[in-house]
Amino acid sequence: MTSYVALLRGINVGGKNKVPMQTLRELLTGLDCTDVRTHLQSGNAVFGHPRADPAALATDLESRITEELGLTIRCLVRDGADLQRVVEQNPFDMEGVDPSRFLVTFLSGPPEQERLTAIDPAAYAPEEFRLADPKAPSEIYLHLPTGIQKSRLALLFTDKKLGVTATARNWNTVLKLAAMAAE
């Protein structure tokens, strides 16, 4: 049985796309997931499943949410080992970094390179971003020392700007989900 993490994009934010965590757990259980646990109210779930295809699990969950709740919610699913890789390959030295002002933006696939190379990092200082794998990024790491709410840089890493599904989690949440997936 492989451990997986589901990351739902844009739920329970500003009163829109309401998905109670109990409902999310029930939906995943209905997809033959085991040991389903959620973290926070923002669409994070850890579960076991015998299938070895995270993309198919994401598609199944999206379909189930649409069928059961009438919502169109994008989902990304990563296995526990991949989430541990995200933690280990963090290109930032975290010394002195407030983890609540540090994001990992998870991507459904690599965006077109020109979408990333068109960003002038100097224009957003002291905010900064880095990729663990510049040739095929599946995550973007963002340090936002003045906060997420006021960030201009974070606005560049959205579905619309990147052309792929993107959903961000702060570093505390990433670490917690990786730990839960490793249990």
ABEGO torsion letter per residue (X at the ends): XBBBBBBBBGBGBGGBGBBBAAAAAAAAAAAGBBGBBBBEAAGBBBBBBABABAAAAAAAAAAAAAAAAGBBBBBBBBBAAAAAAAAAABABBABGBBAAABBBBBBABBBBAAAAAABBAAAAOABBBBBABAABBABBBBBBAAEAAABAAAAABBAAAAGBBBBBBBAAAAAAAAAAAAX
